[in-house]
Amino acid sequence: MKEYTILAVFAVFLAILTDFLLRTKLLKNIKFWIFWGVMFVLIFMVNGYLTYRPIVLYGKSFHLGIRLFTIPIEDFLYGFALLTMNISIWEYFTRRFKNKFPS
């Protein structure tokens, strides 16, 4: 069974749902996509190093086997979900507290 693939796809779904429920509209914001482009390059460099060396190993039975160079595609899905969910929550609380405590 491809546990890592299933969990990565689920995490993306959860991140998109979080953005929708908190009404942060990150996925419609061009600044978010520019940020994601920068993060993609950084993730590619760091994760590429870790998987090329190989410092981090992945069991073949846990992921699809599709890789960008040495990085499993699931790592990019997981990275997207992690960043999107955290930024959604940050934006939600930032806006909420800004409205309660205007400066």
N, C-alpha and C positions, 0 to 999 in steps of 0.2 A: 504494500500500500504506500502511496506517496504522501506521507504525513506532512512533510514540509511544504509541498505544493498546496495541499488542502488548507493548511493553516495560513499560508501567505495570501491565498485568494480570499479566505475568510477575513483576514486582517484588512485587506483593501476594501472589501464590502463594508466592514465595520467603520473604517475611516470615512468613507463616503456617506454612510448613514449618520455618523457623528456630525459631519459638516452640514448635512441637510437638517437634522434635528435641532442643532444649535443655531441654525440660520446665519452662519458665518460667511457663506457664499465664496469660500476660498477657490473652489474649482472654476468659478467664473471670473476670477481676478487674474489679470495678466501678470501682476507682480509675483503672485504665487508661482506661476509657471516659469518665470525667469529665475526665481529662487530655486525651483526644482531642477532647472537646467544646470545651475551652478552646483547644486548638491549632487546631481547625477555624475558630474565630472569628478567631484571629490570622492564620492562613494566608489566610483570606478577605479580611481588611483589607489585608495586605501585597501579596498576589498580585493582589487587585482593583485596587489602586493601580497596580501595574506593568503590568497588562494594559489598564487604562482609559486611561492616559496617551497612547499606548501606548509604553512603554519596552521591553517584551518582546513580540515578535511570533511567531506560530505559523503555519507553512505549512499551508494548508487540506488539503493532500494527506496530512499526517502524523497527523491526529487525526480523531475522529468528527464534530466540529463541534457536539457537545452542550456547552453552556456554562451555568454558574450565573452569571448576569449577564455578565461579560466573561471569566470564568475557565473554561478547558477542564476538563471533568470528569476528564480524565487527570491533571491537577495534584493533585487531591485523592487519587486512587489512589496516585500516586507519593509524596505527602506521608505518607499512611498507611503505606505500605511502608517508607519511610525511617525514620520514627519507631519503628515497631513492631520492625523489625529491630535498630536501635541499642539500644533499651531491652531487648530480649530478650538480646542479647549482654552488655549491662551487668549485667543481673540475674544471668545465668549466672555471670559471673566474680566478681561481688560475693558471691554465695552460696558459690561454690567457695573463695574466699580466706578468707571468714569462718569456714568449717569448718576450714581448715588452720591459721589463725592466730587462735584465739579470744582475745578481749581480756580 
